[in-house]
């Protein structure tokens, strides 16, 4: 899974390299890019609420691309900062909550056609699992450990929800009656919480009896303190 994710990220970065270079040449501030990504992603929550599901999916994917831009631009321009990392991470969590609230509104309106009230609980479980994935990583890093294990990191969640939403309403096996989106949300409800459990067990396994992390998983001082945007895999 990590190898596939790395390959996909390399391909995407190569595709967007001309845009990144343009942003770097003009020294566009990474916090501005983070804000633009936040606005796009939050807009997708509104479009879910308005039942324009495919528009919402496109906006999620565009917001995810900008989430790659900000960190790269920050590093290349030397404009990375501790506040930038905090700001980017906070906006990511807020935008994710808004997306799930939009999905909650969508499934509340269509609960009879799209799988009864059970889908509302699935959305809530997916949201809580997604937020806990980020929390467990942040808490582990507070203990000096780089905890990025698990399959349902932010990039995967963005891609799955975005592309499933693009299929919504299409007369295909995966798109009819929202089957693709419903399946992705149920999958996220299970796998995000499984990833949280995986991270809890990972931290337990790699923590010494005195509470210190094992040397092979400990953050080096430069990595722990380096200013910059949050990695996209949180």
C-alpha positions in Angstrom: 0.0 0.0 0.0 2.8 2.4 0.9 4.6 1.6 -2.4 1.5 2.3 -4.4 0.9 5.5 -2.5 4.4 6.7 -3.1 4.2 5.9 -6.8 0.9 7.7 -7.1 2.3 10.7 -5.2 5.4 10.8 -7.4 3.3 10.8 -10.6 1.1 13.6 -9.2 4.0 15.7 -8.2 5.6 15.3 -11.7 2.3 16.4 -13.2 1.9 19.5 -11.1 5.6 20.5 -11.1 5.1 23.3 -13.7 2.5 24.9 -11.4 4.7 24.5 -8.3 7.6 26.2 -10.2 5.3 29.1 -11.2 4.2 29.5 -7.6 7.8 29.4 -6.3 9.0 31.9 -8.9 6.3 34.4 -7.8 6.9 33.5 -4.1 3.2 32.8 -3.4 3.0 32.4 0.3 2.2 28.8 1.3 -0.3 30.0 3.9 -2.3 31.5 1.0 -2.2 28.2 -0.8 -3.4 26.4 2.4 -6.2 28.9 2.7 -7.3 28.4 -0.9 -7.3 24.6 -0.4 -9.4 25.1 2.7 -11.9 27.2 0.9 -12.2 24.6 -2.0 -12.6 21.7 0.4 -15.1 23.5 2.5 -17.1 24.4 -0.6 -17.4 20.7 -1.3 -19.2 20.3 2.0 -21.7 23.0 0.9 -22.2 21.2 -2.5 -22.8 17.9 -0.7 -25.5 19.7 1.3 -27.0 21.0 -1.9 -27.0 17.5 -3.5 -24.5 18.6 -6.2 -22.4 15.5 -5.4 -20.1 15.4 -8.4 -19.2 19.1 -8.1 -18.3 18.3 -4.4 -16.1 15.5 -5.5 -14.2 17.6 -8.0 -13.7 20.3 -5.3 -12.3 17.8 -2.8 -9.8 16.5 -5.3 -8.7 20.1 -6.2 -8.4 20.9 -2.6 -6.2 17.8 -2.1 -3.9 18.9 -4.9 -3.4 22.3 -3.2 -2.6 20.4 0.0 0.4 19.1 -1.9 1.4 22.5 -3.2 1.6 24.3 0.1 4.3 22.1 1.7 6.4 22.0 -1.5 6.2 25.7 -2.0 7.0 26.4 1.6 10.2 24.3 1.4 11.4 25.7 -1.9 10.8 29.4 -1.1 12.2 29.1 2.5 8.8 30.4 3.8 8.2 27.4 5.9 7.4 28.2 9.6 6.1 26.5 12.7 2.9 28.6 12.4 2.5 27.4 8.8 2.6 23.8 9.9 0.1 24.5 12.7 -2.1 26.5 10.3 -2.1 23.9 7.6 -2.9 21.0 10.0 -5.7 22.9 11.7 -7.3 23.9 8.3 -7.1 20.2 7.2 -9.0 19.0 10.2 -11.6 21.8 9.9 -12.2 21.2 6.2 -12.5 17.4 6.8 -15.2 18.0 9.4 -17.1 20.3 7.0 -16.9 17.6 4.3 -18.4 15.0 6.6 -21.1 17.4 7.8 -22.0 17.9 4.1 -22.2 14.2 3.6 -24.3 13.9 6.7 -26.7 16.4 5.3 -26.8 14.5 2.0 -27.6 11.1 3.5 -30.1 12.6 5.9 -32.0 13.9 2.9 -31.7 10.7 1.0 -31.7 8.2 3.9 -34.7 6.2 2.4 -33.2 5.9 -1.1 -29.5 5.5 -0.1 -29.5 2.9 2.6 -31.7 4.1 5.4 -30.5 5.8 8.6 -27.5 3.5 8.9 -25.5 5.6 6.5 -25.7 8.5 8.9 -24.0 6.4 11.5 -21.4 5.3 8.9 -20.6 9.0 8.1 -20.2 9.8 11.8 -17.9 6.8 12.3 -15.8 7.7 9.3 -15.5 11.3 10.5 -14.4 10.3 14.0 -12.0 7.7 12.7 -10.4 10.3 10.3 -10.0 12.8 13.1 -8.5 10.2 15.4 -6.0 9.1 12.8 -4.6 12.7 12.8 -4.8 12.9 16.6 -2.8 9.7 17.1 -0.1 10.8 14.8 0.1 14.3 16.5 0.2 12.7 19.9 2.9 10.2 18.9 5.0 13.0 17.5 4.5 14.8 20.8 6.2 11.8 22.4 9.0 12.0 19.8 7.8 9.2 17.5 7.0 9.4 13.8 3.8 7.4 13.6 2.7 7.3 10.0 1.5 3.7 9.8 -1.9 2.6 8.5 -3.7 2.6 5.2 -6.3 5.3 5.6 -4.2 8.4 5.8 -5.4 11.8 4.5 -4.4 11.3 0.9 -6.2 8.0 0.6 -9.4 9.5 2.2 -9.4 12.5 -0.2 -8.9 10.3 -3.3 -11.6 7.8 -2.3 -14.3 10.3 -1.4 -13.5 12.6 -4.3 -13.6 9.9 -7.0 -16.6 8.1 -5.5 -18.5 11.4 -5.5 -17.7 11.9 -9.2 -19.4 8.6 -9.9 -22.5 9.6 -7.9 -25.7 9.1 -9.9 -24.0 7.7 -13.0 -25.7 4.7 -14.6 -22.9 2.3 -13.8 -22.5 -0.6 -11.4 -20.4 1.6 -9.1 -22.4 4.8 -9.5 -26.0 3.7 -9.5 -28.0 5.1 -6.6 -24.8 6.3 -4.9 -23.4 2.8 -4.4 -19.8 3.9 -4.9 -20.0 6.8 -2.4 -21.9 4.7 0.1 -19.4 1.8 -0.2 -16.5 4.2 0.3 -18.0 5.8 3.4 -18.7 2.4 5.0 -15.2 1.3 4.1 -13.8 4.5 5.7 -15.9 3.9 8.8 -14.2 0.5 9.3 -10.7 1.2 8.0 -10.1 4.6 9.6 -10.9 3.2 13.0 -8.8 0.1 12.3 -5.9 2.5 11.4 -6.4 4.2 14.8 -6.1 0.8 16.5 -3.1 0.0 14.4 -1.4 3.2 15.5 -2.2 2.6 19.2 -0.6 -0.9 19.0 2.4 0.5 17.0 3.1 3.1 19.7 2.7 0.5 22.4 5.1 -1.8 20.6 7.8 0.9 20.0 7.7 2.5 23.4 10.2 1.5 26.1 9.0 0.8 29.7 10.3 4.2 30.7 8.0 5.8 28.2 10.7 6.8 25.7 10.5 5.8 22.0 12.8 3.2 20.6 15.7 4.8 18.7 14.7 3.4 15.3 11.3 5.2 15.4 12.3 8.3 17.3 12.1 11.7 15.5 15.5 13.2 15.1 15.7 16.7 16.6 15.8 18.5 13.2 12.8 16.6 11.9 10.9 17.2 15.1 11.5 20.9 15.0 11.7 21.7 11.3 9.2 24.4 10.3 7.0 23.6 7.4 3.6 22.3 6.3 2.1 19.2 7.7 2.9 16.1 5.6 -0.1 15.1 3.5 -0.3 11.7 5.0 -1.4 12.7 8.5 
